[in-house]
Amino acid sequence: MPFASIWFIFFFLPLSLAVYYLAGPRGRTAALAGISLLFYLLCEPKFLWLMALSVTADYGMYRLMERHDDQNRIRRAICAAVVVKNGLLFLGMSVFTQLRGASMPLGLAVYTLTSLGYLVDVYNGDEVYEHSFLRFALLNIFYGKLLSGPLMRYGQIREQLREKKYSLSRISDGAVLFIQGVAKQVLLGRGLSSLYQELKAMENTGHSVLSVWLLTVSLALGLYFTLSGYCDIARGLGKMYQLELPRNFYYPYQSRSITDFVGRFNISVTEFYKQYIYSPLGADLQGGVSSVLNITLVTLLWGVWFGFRVNFILWALYFTAFIFLERGVWGRLLTRLPVFFTRVYTFAVVLFSFVIFSGQSVGESWFYITSMFGLAGLPPYNDQTLYLFSSYGALLGLGLLLSTSAVNMAAGWASKKHPHLTSAVSVVFNVSLLVLTLAFILNT
């Protein structure tokens, strides 16, 4: 049951909100946990048992750890068991599904890593033991964030789960964010992904230099609007249930360095790895080989989030190389350049990285790399490429514009100068956006 579906928008969501608020302050946690379980059951029933078993086992292990809070050896053994279980589940299923050509179980990365983060916080004394199984389960399986995150620490949601008040303005803000997220996914993500799939389906001999560039740009933009759309949906749904989820993307394609890009793209995943892997390993304070290994490990895991494939690992290593370059003379030179040039540099490096990301094999990626620079004997363009460019050119241009903060800055300026007019325009815009999005959903 996709979020961008008539069934979800007009049936599941309004009914679930009605159940949630009718349950009253004391029953809302149980209601939302039940709603999340129902969503999982409707989306992926064959893996419901895996999710339920994993979350229940983790809760049991944490309660057992609390009983032996004064016995460090037992606590360490329990922690090790949870780490091994969740680590093997995440990485093992990643490898298994890749070998079988299947998709990962819904939310596997989200609930295993969220639970591991809570384990580390409790073990270090940064968090209290959660006695409520429903609150613990909701931290891990809130249905809005199962598809693409964001990852959350328990401290970010603890008080919200105990909060008994609710805000109508938060519900309306959530509805707007949800509409915009669905529009991102449907109008931009799907359209750009369709262009990418058409180009990807071409035989090598049917490509041109222009088609390979279009393939790379459509993948970069399509992936961004799909993932950021999902995260906007998650944040919108969270607000409608009175939960504030963290932002996961912040205009990554206008970053000023590759280090900056990694910090803006999939923010919650980057922060999670920094908090629970990079910092405990000593960050880069030890210098030398230790720093190199720590940064490489974290960046590799950042890439593996998208799947356990050779090309994703190479994609992560590519970014690792640039991060190290920027930590030296290269980075100091970047700080002296105008912002425009640093953003152009970063976008070019990031765009080129998606040539690696797009390949199903190293050989395919190499073909795309050589083709982009006219080294594969392909023509500059051909009739099919020109047809696709004319068909999708406006969408590509819109995608490039909306991947920057230009429109948001203009809206912010307008709201300060003409607040009432801007509010009226915003209402009309969001209603129109919803109607247009629903029209696209019905026609696909």
Disulfide bonds with the S-S distance in Angstrom:
none
